[in-house]
Amino acid sequence: MLLTPYRNNAIHTVWFGDHLAKNRGVNLMGKNKKRDDAVKILHGRYVGDDTERKASLKEERVNAEVATAIYKLRNKSELTQKQLADLIGTTQSVISRLEDADYDGHSLSMLSRIAEALNKRLSVQFLSA
């Protein structure tokens, strides 16, 4: 799977030209204190110090960020899912799946095809945790 945390805590990040999908964690310091407190409580209750749950949460965040990056770039290019699919030689349902935050099958080759179709450069980096 592309874009998952590795055991040494290195994180993959993916650049689509000017848009970055990166795994930085949850910003709990927002304007709404009640919401922030609720998020902290829920995080503590359901994730806490459980390393497996923390890893799963990181993976889900990355999947959501990649899906969002694809969606935003496609919309910025004013393309429908079908039009993008035609450009990269796949089907609309594949694009729909790639834009689904729950999908965990993003591949480097597919991301490269999307970047090329949208006239973007794809770059993968490893950053310190």
Summary of the structure (lengths in Angstrom):
residues: 129
radius of gyration: 16.2
end to end distance: 18.4
largest distance: 47.1
contacts: 343
relative contact order: 0.22
helix: 50%
strand: 12%
